Amino acid sequence: MKTFTLLLLIALVAGCISQAAERPALVQKLNVTPAEEQMLSGNKTPSSDGAQQANGTAAAPAVKEFDITAKSSVYNPDTITVNKGDTVRIRLTSIDVTHGFVLGAYGINAQINPGETTLVEFNATEQGTFPFMCNVYCGTGHSGMKGLLIVQ
């Protein structure tokens, strides 16, 4: 039984390592001053501009940037909308305790520490509605800390 458990554990770890190596998303921590953070958010793209342009044609892929704040077991905003093909950049900050940000459909698993900014970047290759959630216990409301990525 011990041998089986050990083999199962080794297979699980090997699978996690290979998935992490193939992950297409960029997750990095940024240590920025408030002035630098203001400069980063100065080029923000609106969070929802529709899937079509005024002339009815599909919108060209763009870079969509979002600032998401984690606090007291909620994300703000908790829903973001992009178009298929867009590059999505999310700046994550926590203003209370350590939180997590998991967007399984895109292989993203990030930790959000208070006082730091975590940058997540990926290409929205699949159309649909995808949940994201906290995976670091952050208090009594942790299980309800969820949000949605909508790719049109």
Chimera marker file (.cmm) of the C-alpha trace (Angstrom):
<marker_set name="trace">
<marker id="1" x="0.000" y="0.000" z="0.000" r="1" g="1" b="0" radius="0.5"/>
<marker id="2" x="2.869" y="2.388" z="0.816" r="1" g="1" b="0" radius="0.5"/>
<marker id="3" x="4.446" y="1.685" z="-2.578" r="1" g="1" b="0" radius="0.5"/>
<marker id="4" x="1.175" y="2.422" z="-4.374" r="1" g="1" b="0" radius="0.5"/>
<marker id="5" x="0.714" y="5.681" z="-2.449" r="1" g="1" b="0" radius="0.5"/>
<marker id="6" x="4.294" y="6.717" z="-3.221" r="1" g="1" b="0" radius="0.5"/>
<marker id="7" x="3.893" y="5.946" z="-6.932" r="1" g="1" b="0" radius="0.5"/>
<marker id="8" x="0.608" y="7.866" z="-7.041" r="1" g="1" b="0" radius="0.5"/>
<marker id="9" x="2.239" y="10.862" z="-5.364" r="1" g="1" b="0" radius="0.5"/>
<marker id="10" x="5.182" y="10.798" z="-7.805" r="1" g="1" b="0" radius="0.5"/>
<marker id="11" x="2.824" y="10.621" z="-10.803" r="1" g="1" b="0" radius="0.5"/>
<marker id="12" x="0.764" y="13.523" z="-9.441" r="1" g="1" b="0" radius="0.5"/>
<marker id="13" x="3.830" y="15.715" z="-8.886" r="1" g="1" b="0" radius="0.5"/>
<marker id="14" x="5.235" y="14.863" z="-12.333" r="1" g="1" b="0" radius="0.5"/>
<marker id="15" x="1.929" y="15.801" z="-13.958" r="1" g="1" b="0" radius="0.5"/>
<marker id="16" x="1.826" y="19.143" z="-12.132" r="1" g="1" b="0" radius="0.5"/>
<marker id="17" x="5.395" y="19.945" z="-13.119" r="1" g="1" b="0" radius="0.5"/>
<marker id="18" x="4.783" y="19.173" z="-16.793" r="1" g="1" b="0" radius="0.5"/>
<marker id="19" x="1.581" y="21.265" z="-16.827" r="1" g="1" b="0" radius="0.5"/>
<marker id="20" x="3.387" y="24.211" z="-15.245" r="1" g="1" b="0" radius="0.5"/>
<marker id="21" x="6.170" y="23.994" z="-17.846" r="1" g="1" b="0" radius="0.5"/>
<marker id="22" x="3.643" y="24.132" z="-20.697" r="1" g="1" b="0" radius="0.5"/>
<marker id="23" x="1.512" y="26.925" z="-19.221" r="1" g="1" b="0" radius="0.5"/>
<marker id="24" x="1.034" y="29.677" z="-21.859" r="1" g="1" b="0" radius="0.5"/>
<marker id="25" x="0.060" y="32.405" z="-19.426" r="1" g="1" b="0" radius="0.5"/>
<marker id="26" x="2.441" y="34.938" z="-17.928" r="1" g="1" b="0" radius="0.5"/>
<marker id="27" x="2.196" y="35.419" z="-14.182" r="1" g="1" b="0" radius="0.5"/>
<marker id="28" x="4.629" y="37.702" z="-12.459" r="1" g="1" b="0" radius="0.5"/>
<marker id="29" x="4.858" y="39.823" z="-9.353" r="1" g="1" b="0" radius="0.5"/>
<marker id="30" x="5.507" y="43.501" z="-9.755" r="1" g="1" b="0" radius="0.5"/>
<marker id="31" x="6.850" y="45.721" z="-7.003" r="1" g="1" b="0" radius="0.5"/>
<marker id="32" x="5.650" y="49.140" z="-8.064" r="1" g="1" b="0" radius="0.5"/>
<marker id="33" x="5.254" y="52.452" z="-6.329" r="1" g="1" b="0" radius="0.5"/>
<marker id="34" x="1.834" y="54.148" z="-6.251" r="1" g="1" b="0" radius="0.5"/>
<marker id="35" x="3.038" y="56.582" z="-8.948" r="1" g="1" b="0" radius="0.5"/>
<marker id="36" x="4.123" y="53.690" z="-11.176" r="1" g="1" b="0" radius="0.5"/>
<marker id="37" x="0.796" y="51.935" z="-10.561" r="1" g="1" b="0" radius="0.5"/>
<marker id="38" x="-1.036" y="55.096" z="-11.652" r="1" g="1" b="0" radius="0.5"/>
<marker id="39" x="1.101" y="55.210" z="-14.788" r="1" g="1" b="0" radius="0.5"/>
<marker id="40" x="0.353" y="51.523" z="-15.493" r="1" g="1" b="0" radius="0.5"/>
<marker id="41" x="-3.392" y="52.063" z="-15.194" r="1" g="1" b="0" radius="0.5"/>
<marker id="42" x="-3.304" y="55.214" z="-17.350" r="1" g="1" b="0" radius="0.5"/>
<marker id="43" x="-3.558" y="53.197" z="-20.595" r="1" g="1" b="0" radius="0.5"/>
<marker id="44" x="-6.485" y="51.114" z="-19.443" r="1" g="1" b="0" radius="0.5"/>
<marker id="45" x="-8.791" y="49.752" z="-22.128" r="1" g="1" b="0" radius="0.5"/>
<marker id="46" x="-12.519" y="49.716" z="-21.297" r="1" g="1" b="0" radius="0.5"/>
<marker id="47" x="-13.594" y="46.341" z="-19.927" r="1" g="1" b="0" radius="0.5"/>
<marker id="48" x="-16.414" y="45.769" z="-22.391" r="1" g="1" b="0" radius="0.5"/>
<marker id="49" x="-16.647" y="47.305" z="-25.826" r="1" g="1" b="0" radius="0.5"/>
<marker id="50" x="-18.830" y="44.674" z="-27.468" r="1" g="1" b="0" radius="0.5"/>
<marker id="51" x="-17.892" y="41.907" z="-29.844" r="1" g="1" b="0" radius="0.5"/>
<marker id="52" x="-18.623" y="43.962" z="-32.933" r="1" g="1" b="0" radius="0.5"/>
<marker id="53" x="-17.542" y="47.324" z="-34.216" r="1" g="1" b="0" radius="0.5"/>
<marker id="54" x="-20.040" y="49.983" z="-35.328" r="1" g="1" b="0" radius="0.5"/>
<marker id="55" x="-19.985" y="48.718" z="-38.937" r="1" g="1" b="0" radius="0.5"/>
<marker id="56" x="-21.029" y="45.208" z="-37.833" r="1" g="1" b="0" radius="0.5"/>
<marker id="57" x="-17.699" y="43.475" z="-38.458" r="1" g="1" b="0" radius="0.5"/>
<marker id="58" x="-15.969" y="41.515" z="-35.713" r="1" g="1" b="0" radius="0.5"/>
<marker id="59" x="-13.574" y="43.579" z="-33.608" r="1" g="1" b="0" radius="0.5"/>
<marker id="60" x="-9.882" y="43.023" z="-34.304" r="1" g="1" b="0" radius="0.5"/>
<marker id="61" x="-7.909" y="41.395" z="-31.476" r="1" g="1" b="0" radius="0.5"/>
<marker id="62" x="-6.725" y="43.948" z="-28.963" r="1" g="1" b="0" radius="0.5"/>
<marker id="63" x="-4.931" y="44.163" z="-25.642" r="1" g="1" b="0" radius="0.5"/>
<marker id="64" x="-7.489" y="44.400" z="-22.827" r="1" g="1" b="0" radius="0.5"/>
<marker id="65" x="-6.218" y="45.519" z="-19.430" r="1" g="1" b="0" radius="0.5"/>
<marker id="66" x="-8.002" y="45.141" z="-16.117" r="1" g="1" b="0" radius="0.5"/>
<marker id="67" x="-7.311" y="46.004" z="-12.489" r="1" g="1" b="0" radius="0.5"/>
<marker id="68" x="-8.878" y="43.497" z="-10.102" r="1" g="1" b="0" radius="0.5"/>
<marker id="69" x="-8.789" y="44.092" z="-6.359" r="1" g="1" b="0" radius="0.5"/>
<marker id="70" x="-9.178" y="41.194" z="-3.928" r="1" g="1" b="0" radius="0.5"/>
<marker id="71" x="-10.661" y="42.111" z="-0.554" r="1" g="1" b="0" radius="0.5"/>
<marker id="72" x="-12.828" y="40.459" z="2.084" r="1" g="1" b="0" radius="0.5"/>
<marker id="73" x="-13.552" y="37.372" z="-0.014" r="1" g="1" b="0" radius="0.5"/>
<marker id="74" x="-14.610" y="39.239" z="-3.169" r="1" g="1" b="0" radius="0.5"/>
<marker id="75" x="-13.014" y="40.314" z="-6.426" r="1" g="1" b="0" radius="0.5"/>
<marker id="76" x="-13.779" y="43.800" z="-7.709" r="1" g="1" b="0" radius="0.5"/>
<marker id="77" x="-14.735" y="43.665" z="-10.512" r="1" g="1" b="0" radius="0.5"/>
<marker id="78" x="-15.890" y="40.052" z="-10.460" r="1" g="1" b="0" radius="0.5"/>
<marker id="79" x="-16.729" y="39.847" z="-14.172" r="1" g="1" b="0" radius="0.5"/>
<marker id="80" x="-14.549" y="40.841" z="-17.121" r="1" g="1" b="0" radius="0.5"/>
<marker id="81" x="-15.483" y="40.643" z="-20.795" r="1" g="1" b="0" radius="0.5"/>
<marker id="82" x="-13.109" y="40.343" z="-23.754" r="1" g="1" b="0" radius="0.5"/>
<marker id="83" x="-13.249" y="39.225" z="-27.373" r="1" g="1" b="0" radius="0.5"/>
<marker id="84" x="-11.820" y="35.961" z="-28.658" r="1" g="1" b="0" radius="0.5"/>
<marker id="85" x="-8.242" y="36.565" z="-29.749" r="1" g="1" b="0" radius="0.5"/>
<marker id="86" x="-7.630" y="39.453" z="-27.344" r="1" g="1" b="0" radius="0.5"/>
<marker id="87" x="-4.522" y="39.564" z="-25.193" r="1" g="1" b="0" radius="0.5"/>
<marker id="88" x="-5.734" y="39.923" z="-21.611" r="1" g="1" b="0" radius="0.5"/>
<marker id="89" x="-3.627" y="41.647" z="-18.933" r="1" g="1" b="0" radius="0.5"/>
<marker id="90" x="-4.899" y="41.591" z="-15.377" r="1" g="1" b="0" radius="0.5"/>
<marker id="91" x="-3.213" y="43.495" z="-12.559" r="1" g="1" b="0" radius="0.5"/>
<marker id="92" x="-4.229" y="41.809" z="-9.296" r="1" g="1" b="0" radius="0.5"/>
<marker id="93" x="-3.917" y="43.498" z="-5.909" r="1" g="1" b="0" radius="0.5"/>
<marker id="94" x="-5.017" y="42.556" z="-2.396" r="1" g="1" b="0" radius="0.5"/>
<marker id="95" x="-5.782" y="45.184" z="0.182" r="1" g="1" b="0" radius="0.5"/>
<marker id="96" x="-6.241" y="42.889" z="3.165" r="1" g="1" b="0" radius="0.5"/>
<marker id="97" x="-4.813" y="39.326" z="3.223" r="1" g="1" b="0" radius="0.5"/>
<marker id="98" x="-3.179" y="36.909" z="0.791" r="1" g="1" b="0" radius="0.5"/>
<marker id="99" x="-5.599" y="35.672" z="-1.877" r="1" g="1" b="0" radius="0.5"/>
<marker id="100" x="-5.305" y="33.379" z="-4.879" r="1" g="1" b="0" radius="0.5"/>
<marker id="101" x="-6.458" y="33.718" z="-8.479" r="1" g="1" b="0" radius="0.5"/>
<marker id="102" x="-7.128" y="30.538" z="-10.434" r="1" g="1" b="0" radius="0.5"/>
<marker id="103" x="-8.445" y="30.640" z="-13.998" r="1" g="1" b="0" radius="0.5"/>
<marker id="104" x="-8.242" y="26.944" z="-14.795" r="1" g="1" b="0" radius="0.5"/>
<marker id="105" x="-9.361" y="27.198" z="-18.426" r="1" g="1" b="0" radius="0.5"/>
<marker id="106" x="-6.200" y="29.180" z="-19.196" r="1" g="1" b="0" radius="0.5"/>
<marker id="107" x="-3.819" y="27.394" z="-16.806" r="1" g="1" b="0" radius="0.5"/>
<marker id="108" x="-3.454" y="30.373" z="-14.460" r="1" g="1" b="0" radius="0.5"/>
<marker id="109" x="-2.707" y="29.950" z="-10.765" r="1" g="1" b="0" radius="0.5"/>
<marker id="110" x="-1.420" y="33.130" z="-9.102" r="1" g="1" b="0" radius="0.5"/>
<marker id="111" x="-0.966" y="34.302" z="-5.543" r="1" g="1" b="0" radius="0.5"/>
<marker id="112" x="-1.936" y="37.869" z="-4.603" r="1" g="1" b="0" radius="0.5"/>
<marker id="113" x="-0.015" y="39.235" z="-1.610" r="1" g="1" b="0" radius="0.5"/>
<marker id="114" x="-1.075" y="42.420" z="0.197" r="1" g="1" b="0" radius="0.5"/>
<marker id="115" x="0.866" y="45.462" z="-0.955" r="1" g="1" b="0" radius="0.5"/>
<marker id="116" x="2.073" y="43.792" z="-4.163" r="1" g="1" b="0" radius="0.5"/>
<marker id="117" x="0.746" y="43.729" z="-7.704" r="1" g="1" b="0" radius="0.5"/>
<marker id="118" x="0.595" y="40.419" z="-9.548" r="1" g="1" b="0" radius="0.5"/>
<marker id="119" x="0.386" y="40.598" z="-13.348" r="1" g="1" b="0" radius="0.5"/>
<marker id="120" x="-1.396" y="37.853" z="-15.275" r="1" g="1" b="0" radius="0.5"/>
<marker id="121" x="-1.325" y="37.851" z="-19.086" r="1" g="1" b="0" radius="0.5"/>
<marker id="122" x="-2.805" y="35.384" z="-21.582" r="1" g="1" b="0" radius="0.5"/>
<marker id="123" x="-4.445" y="35.161" z="-24.991" r="1" g="1" b="0" radius="0.5"/>
<marker id="124" x="-8.226" y="34.577" z="-24.953" r="1" g="1" b="0" radius="0.5"/>
<marker id="125" x="-8.227" y="31.713" z="-27.447" r="1" g="1" b="0" radius="0.5"/>
<marker id="126" x="-11.519" y="30.075" z="-26.516" r="1" g="1" b="0" radius="0.5"/>
<marker id="127" x="-14.997" y="31.582" z="-26.619" r="1" g="1" b="0" radius="0.5"/>
<marker id="128" x="-17.207" y="31.004" z="-23.581" r="1" g="1" b="0" radius="0.5"/>
<marker id="129" x="-17.719" y="31.841" z="-19.929" r="1" g="1" b="0" radius="0.5"/>
<marker id="130" x="-14.927" y="30.767" z="-17.604" r="1" g="1" b="0" radius="0.5"/>
<marker id="131" x="-14.940" y="30.955" z="-13.795" r="1" g="1" b="0" radius="0.5"/>
<marker id="132" x="-12.037" y="32.227" z="-11.744" r="1" g="1" b="0" radius="0.5"/>
<marker id="133" x="-11.716" y="31.766" z="-8.002" r="1" g="1" b="0" radius="0.5"/>
<marker id="134" x="-9.550" y="32.164" z="-4.938" r="1" g="1" b="0" radius="0.5"/>
<marker id="135" x="-7.528" y="29.098" z="-3.950" r="1" g="1" b="0" radius="0.5"/>
<marker id="136" x="-5.862" y="30.537" z="-0.842" r="1" g="1" b="0" radius="0.5"/>
<marker id="137" x="-8.025" y="30.409" z="2.273" r="1" g="1" b="0" radius="0.5"/>
<marker id="138" x="-8.778" y="34.052" z="3.054" r="1" g="1" b="0" radius="0.5"/>
<marker id="139" x="-11.530" y="33.948" z="5.664" r="1" g="1" b="0" radius="0.5"/>
<marker id="140" x="-15.088" y="32.812" z="6.237" r="1" g="1" b="0" radius="0.5"/>
<marker id="141" x="-16.329" y="33.928" z="2.792" r="1" g="1" b="0" radius="0.5"/>
<marker id="142" x="-13.501" y="32.199" z="0.914" r="1" g="1" b="0" radius="0.5"/>
<marker id="143" x="-15.686" y="29.575" z="-0.784" r="1" g="1" b="0" radius="0.5"/>
<marker id="144" x="-17.784" y="32.310" z="-2.403" r="1" g="1" b="0" radius="0.5"/>
<marker id="145" x="-14.827" y="34.281" z="-3.772" r="1" g="1" b="0" radius="0.5"/>
<marker id="146" x="-15.451" y="33.764" z="-7.478" r="1" g="1" b="0" radius="0.5"/>
<marker id="147" x="-15.688" y="35.663" z="-10.726" r="1" g="1" b="0" radius="0.5"/>
<marker id="148" x="-16.228" y="35.215" z="-14.448" r="1" g="1" b="0" radius="0.5"/>
<marker id="149" x="-14.205" y="35.773" z="-17.592" r="1" g="1" b="0" radius="0.5"/>
<marker id="150" x="-16.526" y="36.139" z="-20.580" r="1" g="1" b="0" radius="0.5"/>
<marker id="151" x="-14.889" y="35.655" z="-23.980" r="1" g="1" b="0" radius="0.5"/>
<marker id="152" x="-17.230" y="36.756" z="-26.804" r="1" g="1" b="0" radius="0.5"/>
<link id1="1" id2="2" r="1" g="1" b="0" radius="0.2"/>
<link id1="2" id2="3" r="1" g="1" b="0" radius="0.2"/>
<link id1="3" id2="4" r="1" g="1" b="0" radius="0.2"/>
<link id1="4" id2="5" r="1" g="1" b="0" radius="0.2"/>
<link id1="5" id2="6" r="1" g="1" b="0" radius="0.2"/>
<link id1="6" id2="7" r="1" g="1" b="0" radius="0.2"/>
<link id1="7" id2="8" r="1" g="1" b="0" radius="0.2"/>
<link id1="8" id2="9" r="1" g="1" b="0" radius="0.2"/>
<link id1="9" id2="10" r="1" g="1" b="0" radius="0.2"/>
<link id1="10" id2="11" r="1" g="1" b="0" radius="0.2"/>
<link id1="11" id2="12" r="1" g="1" b="0" radius="0.2"/>
<link id1="12" id2="13" r="1" g="1" b="0" radius="0.2"/>
<link id1="13" id2="14" r="1" g="1" b="0" radius="0.2"/>
<link id1="14" id2="15" r="1" g="1" b="0" radius="0.2"/>
<link id1="15" id2="16" r="1" g="1" b="0" radius="0.2"/>
<link id1="16" id2="17" r="1" g="1" b="0" radius="0.2"/>
<link id1="17" id2="18" r="1" g="1" b="0" radius="0.2"/>
<link id1="18" id2="19" r="1" g="1" b="0" radius="0.2"/>
<link id1="19" id2="20" r="1" g="1" b="0" radius="0.2"/>
<link id1="20" id2="21" r="1" g="1" b="0" radius="0.2"/>
<link id1="21" id2="22" r="1" g="1" b="0" radius="0.2"/>
<link id1="22" id2="23" r="1" g="1" b="0" radius="0.2"/>
<link id1="23" id2="24" r="1" g="1" b="0" radius="0.2"/>
<link id1="24" id2="25" r="1" g="1" b="0" radius="0.2"/>
<link id1="25" id2="26" r="1" g="1" b="0" radius="0.2"/>
<link id1="26" id2="27" r="1" g="1" b="0" radius="0.2"/>
<link id1="27" id2="28" r="1" g="1" b="0" radius="0.2"/>
<link id1="28" id2="29" r="1" g="1" b="0" radius="0.2"/>
<link id1="29" id2="30" r="1" g="1" b="0" radius="0.2"/>
<link id1="30" id2="31" r="1" g="1" b="0" radius="0.2"/>
<link id1="31" id2="32" r="1" g="1" b="0" radius="0.2"/>
<link id1="32" id2="33" r="1" g="1" b="0" radius="0.2"/>
<link id1="33" id2="34" r="1" g="1" b="0" radius="0.2"/>
<link id1="34" id2="35" r="1" g="1" b="0" radius="0.2"/>
<link id1="35" id2="36" r="1" g="1" b="0" radius="0.2"/>
<link id1="36" id2="37" r="1" g="1" b="0" radius="0.2"/>
<link id1="37" id2="38" r="1" g="1" b="0" radius="0.2"/>
<link id1="38" id2="39" r="1" g="1" b="0" radius="0.2"/>
<link id1="39" id2="40" r="1" g="1" b="0" radius="0.2"/>
<link id1="40" id2="41" r="1" g="1" b="0" radius="0.2"/>
<link id1="41" id2="42" r="1" g="1" b="0" radius="0.2"/>
<link id1="42" id2="43" r="1" g="1" b="0" radius="0.2"/>
<link id1="43" id2="44" r="1" g="1" b="0" radius="0.2"/>
<link id1="44" id2="45" r="1" g="1" b="0" radius="0.2"/>
<link id1="45" id2="46" r="1" g="1" b="0" radius="0.2"/>
<link id1="46" id2="47" r="1" g="1" b="0" radius="0.2"/>
<link id1="47" id2="48" r="1" g="1" b="0" radius="0.2"/>
<link id1="48" id2="49" r="1" g="1" b="0" radius="0.2"/>
<link id1="49" id2="50" r="1" g="1" b="0" radius="0.2"/>
<link id1="50" id2="51" r="1" g="1" b="0" radius="0.2"/>
<link id1="51" id2="52" r="1" g="1" b="0" radius="0.2"/>
<link id1="52" id2="53" r="1" g="1" b="0" radius="0.2"/>
<link id1="53" id2="54" r="1" g="1" b="0" radius="0.2"/>
<link id1="54" id2="55" r="1" g="1" b="0" radius="0.2"/>
<link id1="55" id2="56" r="1" g="1" b="0" radius="0.2"/>
<link id1="56" id2="57" r="1" g="1" b="0" radius="0.2"/>
<link id1="57" id2="58" r="1" g="1" b="0" radius="0.2"/>
<link id1="58" id2="59" r="1" g="1" b="0" radius="0.2"/>
<link id1="59" id2="60" r="1" g="1" b="0" radius="0.2"/>
<link id1="60" id2="61" r="1" g="1" b="0" radius="0.2"/>
<link id1="61" id2="62" r="1" g="1" b="0" radius="0.2"/>
<link id1="62" id2="63" r="1" g="1" b="0" radius="0.2"/>
<link id1="63" id2="64" r="1" g="1" b="0" radius="0.2"/>
<link id1="64" id2="65" r="1" g="1" b="0" radius="0.2"/>
<link id1="65" id2="66" r="1" g="1" b="0" radius="0.2"/>
<link id1="66" id2="67" r="1" g="1" b="0" radius="0.2"/>
<link id1="67" id2="68" r="1" g="1" b="0" radius="0.2"/>
<link id1="68" id2="69" r="1" g="1" b="0" radius="0.2"/>
<link id1="69" id2="70" r="1" g="1" b="0" radius="0.2"/>
<link id1="70" id2="71" r="1" g="1" b="0" radius="0.2"/>
<link id1="71" id2="72" r="1" g="1" b="0" radius="0.2"/>
<link id1="72" id2="73" r="1" g="1" b="0" radius="0.2"/>
<link id1="73" id2="74" r="1" g="1" b="0" radius="0.2"/>
<link id1="74" id2="75" r="1" g="1" b="0" radius="0.2"/>
<link id1="75" id2="76" r="1" g="1" b="0" radius="0.2"/>
<link id1="76" id2="77" r="1" g="1" b="0" radius="0.2"/>
<link id1="77" id2="78" r="1" g="1" b="0" radius="0.2"/>
<link id1="78" id2="79" r="1" g="1" b="0" radius="0.2"/>
<link id1="79" id2="80" r="1" g="1" b="0" radius="0.2"/>
<link id1="80" id2="81" r="1" g="1" b="0" radius="0.2"/>
<link id1="81" id2="82" r="1" g="1" b="0" radius="0.2"/>
<link id1="82" id2="83" r="1" g="1" b="0" radius="0.2"/>
<link id1="83" id2="84" r="1" g="1" b="0" radius="0.2"/>
<link id1="84" id2="85" r="1" g="1" b="0" radius="0.2"/>
<link id1="85" id2="86" r="1" g="1" b="0" radius="0.2"/>
<link id1="86" id2="87" r="1" g="1" b="0" radius="0.2"/>
<link id1="87" id2="88" r="1" g="1" b="0" radius="0.2"/>
<link id1="88" id2="89" r="1" g="1" b="0" radius="0.2"/>
<link id1="89" id2="90" r="1" g="1" b="0" radius="0.2"/>
<link id1="90" id2="91" r="1" g="1" b="0" radius="0.2"/>
<link id1="91" id2="92" r="1" g="1" b="0" radius="0.2"/>
<link id1="92" id2="93" r="1" g="1" b="0" radius="0.2"/>
<link id1="93" id2="94" r="1" g="1" b="0" radius="0.2"/>
<link id1="94" id2="95" r="1" g="1" b="0" radius="0.2"/>
<link id1="95" id2="96" r="1" g="1" b="0" radius="0.2"/>
<link id1="96" id2="97" r="1" g="1" b="0" radius="0.2"/>
<link id1="97" id2="98" r="1" g="1" b="0" radius="0.2"/>
<link id1="98" id2="99" r="1" g="1" b="0" radius="0.2"/>
<link id1="99" id2="100" r="1" g="1" b="0" radius="0.2"/>
<link id1="100" id2="101" r="1" g="1" b="0" radius="0.2"/>
<link id1="101" id2="102" r="1" g="1" b="0" radius="0.2"/>
<link id1="102" id2="103" r="1" g="1" b="0" radius="0.2"/>
<link id1="103" id2="104" r="1" g="1" b="0" radius="0.2"/>
<link id1="104" id2="105" r="1" g="1" b="0" radius="0.2"/>
<link id1="105" id2="106" r="1" g="1" b="0" radius="0.2"/>
<link id1="106" id2="107" r="1" g="1" b="0" radius="0.2"/>
<link id1="107" id2="108" r="1" g="1" b="0" radius="0.2"/>
<link id1="108" id2="109" r="1" g="1" b="0" radius="0.2"/>
<link id1="109" id2="110" r="1" g="1" b="0" radius="0.2"/>
<link id1="110" id2="111" r="1" g="1" b="0" radius="0.2"/>
<link id1="111" id2="112" r="1" g="1" b="0" radius="0.2"/>
<link id1="112" id2="113" r="1" g="1" b="0" radius="0.2"/>
<link id1="113" id2="114" r="1" g="1" b="0" radius="0.2"/>
<link id1="114" id2="115" r="1" g="1" b="0" radius="0.2"/>
<link id1="115" id2="116" r="1" g="1" b="0" radius="0.2"/>
<link id1="116" id2="117" r="1" g="1" b="0" radius="0.2"/>
<link id1="117" id2="118" r="1" g="1" b="0" radius="0.2"/>
<link id1="118" id2="119" r="1" g="1" b="0" radius="0.2"/>
<link id1="119" id2="120" r="1" g="1" b="0" radius="0.2"/>
<link id1="120" id2="121" r="1" g="1" b="0" radius="0.2"/>
<link id1="121" id2="122" r="1" g="1" b="0" radius="0.2"/>
<link id1="122" id2="123" r="1" g="1" b="0" radius="0.2"/>
<link id1="123" id2="124" r="1" g="1" b="0" radius="0.2"/>
<link id1="124" id2="125" r="1" g="1" b="0" radius="0.2"/>
<link id1="125" id2="126" r="1" g="1" b="0" radius="0.2"/>
<link id1="126" id2="127" r="1" g="1" b="0" radius="0.2"/>
<link id1="127" id2="128" r="1" g="1" b="0" radius="0.2"/>
<link id1="128" id2="129" r="1" g="1" b="0" radius="0.2"/>
<link id1="129" id2="130" r="1" g="1" b="0" radius="0.2"/>
<link id1="130" id2="131" r="1" g="1" b="0" radius="0.2"/>
<link id1="131" id2="132" r="1" g="1" b="0" radius="0.2"/>
<link id1="132" id2="133" r="1" g="1" b="0" radius="0.2"/>
<link id1="133" id2="134" r="1" g="1" b="0" radius="0.2"/>
<link id1="134" id2="135" r="1" g="1" b="0" radius="0.2"/>
<link id1="135" id2="136" r="1" g="1" b="0" radius="0.2"/>
<link id1="136" id2="137" r="1" g="1" b="0" radius="0.2"/>
<link id1="137" id2="138" r="1" g="1" b="0" radius="0.2"/>
<link id1="138" id2="139" r="1" g="1" b="0" radius="0.2"/>
<link id1="139" id2="140" r="1" g="1" b="0" radius="0.2"/>
<link id1="140" id2="141" r="1" g="1" b="0" radius="0.2"/>
<link id1="141" id2="142" r="1" g="1" b="0" radius="0.2"/>
<link id1="142" id2="143" r="1" g="1" b="0" radius="0.2"/>
<link id1="143" id2="144" r="1" g="1" b="0" radius="0.2"/>
<link id1="144" id2="145" r="1" g="1" b="0" radius="0.2"/>
<link id1="145" id2="146" r="1" g="1" b="0" radius="0.2"/>
<link id1="146" id2="147" r="1" g="1" b="0" radius="0.2"/>
<link id1="147" id2="148" r="1" g="1" b="0" radius="0.2"/>
<link id1="148" id2="149" r="1" g="1" b="0" radius="0.2"/>
<link id1="149" id2="150" r="1" g="1" b="0" radius="0.2"/>
<link id1="150" id2="151" r="1" g="1" b="0" radius="0.2"/>
<link id1="151" id2="152" r="1" g="1" b="0" radius="0.2"/>
</marker_set>
